[in-house]
Amino acid sequence: MNLVLGLTLALQLTAANPKDAPFLLKNGDKAPPFSMRQLNGKMFSLRDYTGSSAKKPKKAVLLSFFATWCEPCKKEIPIIKKLYRRWKSKGVEVVYLGLSQGAKELKPFSKKRKLPWPVIPDSFGLLSRRYGASQLPHLVLVDAKSKIVFQHRGIHDELASMLDNQLAKTTGVAVPTESQEELVADAKPRFDKTFIMARPPSGSGASKRWLPVANYVSEKLQANIDMAAEDSYESFEKSLKIGKYDIVNASPLLWYKVRSIYQPVVQIERLGTHTYFGIIFAKRDKKIESLENLKGKTIALVSETSTSGGLYPQLALIKAGLIPGKDINILWTGSHPEVAKAVKEGKADAGGCYEDCREAVWKDTAVRAEATNIIAYTEDIPAEAVLVKRSLTKKVKRNLRKAFMRINKEGGILNQISENEKQISAFVAAADKNIAGLSKVIREVENALKTPKTEDKPQESAKPKDTKDEKSAAETQKSKTNDG
């Protein structure tokens, strides 16, 4: 395979869509230097191997960010092993960096798989942040001048060939031909079946954060999991109503609305609880101390399809004697971060969202506390869930539930997908009965929002009815009554 084809294939990622997550560093950039301790206790410094002052100069260093819970990473190892055996004598070093993991997890993993290269615990995620390694596996090829010449995320059928071509270009050494076919064959083909998975829009990177889940479930299900994203709650809801996705992470309100098409497999627990709540907040300089103070003012909410940013804040207002749209104006923003932004910019007097969407614009805790105050907390809300299409086979649905519940043993994944959100502590089995009480809340809000029927319209002047018309009307009414 030629170099152009290899580079083209490099963009066809199984773990991520490059359009969704551009690389933090560009090819040609200087590789961030580091000096960190390996599992064997020795220090490894990138500057010892690349750059003008290298003590042990190499023609190239291949960095791989991985994690013990990452299934594609495990599939990558035998490919890199064969490549390493052929290229190490030609001036190539391989280094593995354990993303947010320490020696406790990495030592037994490294020993079991007999990793022959340096393994470095990136315990605090320092290097992963420097290199933008948020989706695994993440490969970075550094040349002798310490410049990044190639990057790749995920596992691919042609990974071995791509790396061979890149190493040949970087080192100036011809690709060893005797093992080329063996290396290509070692990369397992992609799965025949593909499922589409989506999350609701909740700020930048909402779908990207769940790529570790997609990778993990993909391997357990033996099927490709492609992540999709929508720009707004409205478009997300429309997509669900037509069954666009196979797997979806949805709020309880959306779960309720599409329950005829989707069924739950697991519910999400955060910080050890299966419920959460929303908040209604304002800027302190508005001097709004209670919901009653909002009469005649404007509140920013997410969407009518949002549970904590729509349904439950409206319920709180109604119980405070305020009818949304009548006693208080509503500004629908489309996302939780936009609610916080609207309040900060003065477009709304208050905002209703999940706790704590304020972090999107008031990142510092002290500043946030000084600038805003929470007026009210909503009632407890049942947690979000992972739903699957009812039309999928029983076997697929059963395996999906098992795959998600296995993630509980992989703390690294839970930490990854909880970034900028409350910590997900577990996936637990779910059923439709988990949202049984939601219908009561919906009815209460809908009843309060009903527009009175033509009571304010002037009545038409009464016209005398003739006897024939009265008799006909009476007979018609009697017929309707008899028909039930």
ZIZIKA-V281876 format. One record per backbone hydrogen bond with DSSP energy under -0.5 kcal/mol. CO is the residue of the C=O (numbers start at 1). NH is the residue of the N-H. E is the energy in kcal/mol with one decimal. If there is no record, write none. Layout:
CO_NH_E + CO_NH_E
This chain:
2_6_-2.0 + 3_7_-2.6 + 4_8_-2.2 + 5_9_-2.5 + 6_10_-1.3 + 7_11_-0.6 + 8_11_-1.3 + 9_12_-1.5 + 11_13_-1.5 + 16_18_-0.6 + 17_20_-1.5 + 17_21_-1.3 + 26_29_-2.3 + 29_148_-3.0 + 34_46_-2.2 + 36_44_-2.8 + 37_121_-0.6 + 38_41_-1.6 + 42_38_-3.5 + 44_36_-2.2 + 45_48_-1.4 + 46_49_-1.4 + 46_50_-1.9 + 48_56_-3.7 + 49_58_-2.8 + 51_54_-1.4 + 59_144_-0.9 + 60_93_-2.2 + 61_63_-0.7 + 61_142_-2.8 + 62_95_-2.6 + 63_140_-2.6 + 64_97_-2.8 + 65_137_-0.6 + 65_138_-1.8 + 66_99_-3.3 + 67_70_-1.3 + 69_71_-0.7 + 70_74_-1.4 + 71_75_-1.6 + 72_76_-1.4 + 73_77_-1.4 + 74_78_-0.6 + 75_79_-0.5 + 76_79_-0.5 + 76_80_-2.3 + 77_81_-2.7 + 78_82_-1.7 + 79_83_-1.9 + 80_84_-3.1 + 81_85_-2.2 + 82_86_-1.3 + 83_87_-2.0 + 84_88_-2.2 + 87_90_-1.8 + 87_92_-1.1 + 88_91_-0.9 + 91_59_-2.0 + 91_60_-1.6 + 93_62_-3.3 + 94_118_-0.7 + 95_64_-2.4 + 96_98_-0.5 + 96_120_-3.2 + 97_66_-2.3 + 97_99_-0.7 + 98_101_-1.2 + 98_122_-2.0 + 102_105_-0.7 + 102_106_-2.3 + 103_107_-2.7 + 105_109_-1.0 + 106_110_-3.0 + 107_111_-2.5 + 108_112_-2.5 + 109_113_-1.9 + 110_115_-1.9 + 111_114_-0.7 + 118_96_-2.7 + 119_39_-2.0 + 120_98_-2.4 + 120_122_-0.6 + 121_123_-1.0 + 122_100_-1.6 + 122_125_-2.1 + 125_129_-1.8 + 126_130_-1.8 + 127_131_-2.5 + 128_132_-0.9 + 128_133_-2.5 + 132_134_-1.4 + 137_154_-2.5 + 138_65_-2.8 + 139_152_-2.0 + 140_63_-3.2 + 140_142_-0.6 + 141_149_-2.8 + 141_150_-1.1 + 142_61_-2.6 + 143_146_-1.9 + 144_51_-3.2 + 146_31_-2.8 + 147_143_-2.7 + 148_28_-3.4 + 150_141_-3.0 + 152_139_-3.4 + 155_14_-0.6 + 156_159_-1.7 + 158_162_-2.6 + 159_163_-2.5 + 160_164_-2.4 + 161_165_-2.5 + 162_166_-2.2 + 163_167_-3.0 + 164_168_-2.4 + 165_169_-2.1 + 166_170_-2.5 + 167_171_-3.0 + 168_172_-1.8 + 177_180_-0.9 + 179_183_-2.4 + 180_184_-2.2 + 181_185_-2.3 + 182_186_-1.3 + 183_187_-0.8 + 184_187_-0.7 + 186_188_-0.7 + 193_224_-2.8 + 195_226_-2.7 + 196_246_-2.2 + 196_247_-2.3 + 197_228_-2.8 + 198_249_-2.4 + 203_202_-0.7 + 203_206_-1.3 + 205_209_-2.1 + 207_210_-1.2 + 208_211_-1.8 + 210_214_-2.2 + 211_215_-2.8 + 212_216_-2.3 + 213_217_-3.0 + 214_218_-2.1 + 215_219_-1.8 + 216_220_-2.0 + 217_221_-2.7 + 218_222_-1.2 + 218_223_-1.9 + 224_195_-3.1 + 224_226_-0.6 + 226_197_-3.0 + 228_199_-0.7 + 232_236_-2.0 + 233_237_-2.7 + 234_238_-2.3 + 235_239_-2.1 + 236_240_-1.9 + 237_241_-2.4 + 238_242_-0.9 + 239_244_-2.8 + 240_243_-1.8 + 246_389_-1.7 + 247_198_-1.7 + 248_250_-0.7 + 248_387_-3.5 + 249_200_-0.8 + 250_385_-2.4 + 251_255_-2.6 + 252_256_-2.3 + 253_257_-2.2 + 254_258_-2.1 + 256_259_-0.9 + 258_261_-1.8 + 258_262_-2.8 + 261_390_-2.9 + 263_388_-2.8 + 265_430_-1.2 + 266_386_-3.0 + 267_269_-0.5 + 267_428_-2.7 + 269_425_-2.3 + 269_426_-1.5 + 270_273_-1.7 + 273_270_-1.9 + 274_383_-2.3 + 276_381_-3.7 + 277_355_-1.1 + 278_378_-2.5 + 279_353_-2.0 + 280_375_-2.7 + 280_376_-1.7 + 281_351_-2.5 + 282_373_-2.5 + 283_286_-1.9 + 284_287_-1.7 + 287_289_-0.7 + 290_293_-0.9 + 291_294_-2.2 + 292_295_-1.4 + 294_297_-2.7 + 297_329_-2.7 + 298_349_-2.0 + 298_350_-1.3 + 299_301_-0.5 + 299_331_-2.7 + 300_352_-2.7 + 301_333_-2.8 + 302_334_-2.3 + 303_306_-1.5 + 306_311_-2.3 + 307_310_-0.8 + 307_312_-2.5 + 309_302_-2.5 + 309_303_-0.8 + 310_314_-1.6 + 311_315_-1.8 + 312_316_-2.2 + 313_317_-2.1 + 314_318_-2.5 + 315_319_-2.3 + 316_320_-0.9 + 317_322_-2.8 + 318_321_-1.7 + 321_323_-0.5 + 322_324_-0.7 + 323_326_-2.3 + 323_327_-2.7 + 323_328_-1.1 + 327_296_-3.7 + 328_325_-3.2 + 329_299_-2.7 + 330_332_-0.6 + 331_301_-2.2 + 331_333_-0.5 + 334_233_-0.6 + 335_339_-1.1 + 336_339_-0.6 + 336_340_-1.6 + 337_341_-2.2 + 338_342_-2.4 + 339_343_-1.9 + 340_344_-2.4 + 341_345_-2.4 + 342_347_-2.0 + 342_348_-1.3 + 343_346_-1.0 + 350_300_-3.0 + 351_281_-2.5 + 353_279_-2.9 + 354_356_-0.8 + 354_357_-2.2 + 356_359_-1.3 + 357_360_-1.8 + 358_361_-1.6 + 358_362_-2.9 + 361_363_-0.6 + 364_368_-2.7 + 365_369_-2.4 + 366_370_-1.9 + 367_371_-2.3 + 368_372_-2.2 + 371_284_-2.4 + 373_282_-2.1 + 373_375_-0.6 + 376_280_-2.4 + 381_276_-2.2 + 384_268_-2.4 + 385_250_-2.3 + 385_387_-0.6 + 386_265_-2.7 + 386_266_-1.2 + 387_248_-2.5 + 388_263_-2.7 + 389_392_-1.5 + 393_397_-2.4 + 394_398_-2.5 + 395_399_-2.5 + 396_400_-2.3 + 397_401_-2.1 + 398_402_-2.1 + 399_403_-2.4 + 400_404_-2.4 + 401_405_-2.2 + 402_406_-1.6 + 403_407_-0.9 + 404_407_-0.5 + 405_408_-0.8 + 406_409_-1.9 + 407_410_-2.1 + 409_411_-0.8 + 410_413_-1.2 + 410_414_-1.4 + 411_415_-2.2 + 412_416_-2.0 + 413_417_-2.5 + 414_418_-0.8 + 414_424_-0.5 + 416_419_-1.2 + 418_421_-2.6 + 423_271_-2.1 + 423_425_-0.6 + 426_269_-2.8 + 426_428_-0.5 + 428_267_-3.4 + 431_434_-2.0 + 432_435_-1.8 + 433_436_-1.7 + 435_438_-1.4 + 435_439_-0.5 + 436_439_-0.7 + 437_441_-1.1 + 438_442_-2.4 + 439_443_-2.4 + 440_444_-2.2 + 441_445_-2.2 + 442_446_-2.9 + 443_447_-2.8 + 444_448_-1.5 + 445_449_-1.8 + 446_450_-0.7 + 447_450_-0.6 + 453_455_-1.6 + 454_457_-0.7 + 466_470_-2.0 + 467_471_-2.3 + 468_472_-2.3 + 469_473_-2.5 + 470_474_-2.3 + 471_475_-2.2 + 472_476_-2.1 + 473_477_-2.4 + 474_478_-2.1 + 475_479_-2.1 + 476_480_-2.0 + 477_481_-2.2 + 478_482_-2.1 + 479_483_-1.4 + 481_484_-1.2
